């Protein structure tokens, strides 16, 4: 089963040559980033707290390399999310 971010990536690909469609090049990063955060919410790893800030609830590995890297980035970040 594909993750939401993988599905968004596949939707942005040109069926003929496998390149990212020209109109999708700029917004794809936002879509994939949002999909990764959504997956983490679905798995109860993060939550939206006060003032719409992300809170890490569970930093244990998910088994998905991309989601695990996102958890590490959130955990190591000094900035409010």
C-alpha positions in Angstrom: 0.0 0.0 0.0 1.3 3.4 -0.9 1.6 6.3 1.5 -0.2 9.6 0.8 3.1 11.3 -0.1 3.9 8.5 -2.6 0.5 8.8 -4.2 0.9 12.6 -4.6 4.4 12.1 -6.1 3.0 9.5 -8.7 0.2 11.9 -9.6 2.7 14.6 -10.4 4.6 12.4 -12.9 4.2 12.5 -16.6 2.9 9.1 -17.8 4.9 9.3 -21.0 8.4 10.1 -19.8 8.3 9.8 -16.0 9.4 13.4 -15.3 7.5 15.6 -12.9 4.9 17.6 -14.8 6.0 21.2 -15.4 3.0 22.7 -13.6 3.6 20.5 -10.5 7.3 21.2 -10.0 6.8 24.1 -7.5 3.8 22.9 -5.5 4.8 19.2 -5.2 7.1 19.9 -2.3 4.2 21.5 -0.3 1.9 18.6 -1.2 4.4 15.9 -0.2 5.3 17.8 3.0 1.7 18.1 4.0 1.1 14.4 3.2 4.0 13.4 5.4 2.7 15.5 8.3 -0.8 14.0 7.7 0.6 10.5 7.8 2.3 11.3 11.2 -1.0 12.7 12.5 -2.9 9.5 11.3 -0.3 7.4 13.1 -0.7 9.5 16.3 3.0 10.6 16.2 2.3 14.3 16.2 -0.6 16.6 17.1 -1.5 20.2 16.6 -1.3 22.0 19.9 -1.8 25.5 21.1 -1.3 28.3 18.5 -1.4 25.6 15.8 2.1 24.3 16.8 3.2 20.7 16.1 3.8 18.6 19.2 5.7 15.3 18.9 3.8 12.6 20.8 5.7 9.5 19.9 9.2 9.5 18.5 9.6 5.7 18.1 10.4 4.5 14.6 7.5 3.9 12.2 9.3 1.6 9.9 9.0 4.1 7.0 12.3 5.8 6.2 10.7 9.1 5.1 8.3 9.3 8.2 11.2 8.4 10.5 13.4 11.1 9.1 10.5 13.7 9.5 10.2 12.6 13.2 14.0 13.1 13.7 13.8 16.6 12.0 10.9 17.6 14.2 12.6 16.2 17.3 15.9 18.0 16.6 14.5 21.3 15.6 14.8 24.2 18.1 12.2 26.2 16.3 8.5 26.1 17.2 6.7 24.0 14.7 
